[in-house]
């Protein structure tokens, strides 16, 4: 696990703690049946740190039957290009996704953005 660029880390932490982003699971960015975007912690990073466009995905997601958006062609995890942009590796992204979404096999519940931000601050 490598250390992040300090400026990007600061921006990501600010966004996670801002209350601007509603947390969701299973997708980088989704829209529920009643509207309202939800982001996983990695989706927040992409939204804040990367110069990318979210592209609406035409089919419902099988995870929770919501509409989703693609970032660089990806729904659930960042592409290698997005990982490079947010300055983390795939292993770190998987760990953060597990915190955000929960890990049913280990009974680990999803963690809040506040918890995830504190972990990022200490470890990245």
RAZI-V998145 format. One record per residue. D_FIRST is the distance of its C-alpha to the first C-alpha in Angstrom with 1 decimal. Layout:
# RAZI-V998145
D_FIRST, D_FIRST
This chain:
# RAZI-V998145
0.0, 3.8, 6.8, 9.2, 12.7, 14.6, 17.6, 15.9, 14.1, 17.5, 19.3, 17.1, 17.6, 21.2, 21.7, 20.3, 22.5, 25.5, 27.2, 27.8, 25.7, 26.9, 24.3, 24.7, 23.1, 22.7, 22.8, 21.2, 24.6, 27.9, 31.4, 33.4, 37.1, 38.2, 35.9, 33.2, 29.7, 26.8, 23.1, 20.0, 17.2, 15.8, 19.4, 19.7, 16.9, 18.7, 22.0, 21.2, 19.1, 20.3, 23.8, 24.6, 27.4, 27.3, 29.7, 31.7, 31.5, 35.1, 34.6, 33.7, 30.4, 31.0, 28.4, 30.7, 33.4, 32.3, 32.3, 28.9, 27.7, 25.8, 23.2, 23.3, 24.9, 22.5, 23.3, 20.7, 17.3, 16.4, 17.5, 15.5, 17.5, 16.5, 12.7, 13.3, 15.5, 13.3, 10.5, 7.7, 7.1, 9.4, 7.6, 6.5, 10.0, 11.6, 10.5, 11.9, 14.8, 15.6, 15.8, 17.9, 20.1, 20.4, 20.3, 23.9, 23.6, 22.3, 24.4, 21.6, 23.0, 21.4, 20.0, 21.4, 19.9, 20.5, 18.5, 15.5, 16.0, 16.0, 12.8, 11.1, 13.2, 12.1, 8.3, 7.4
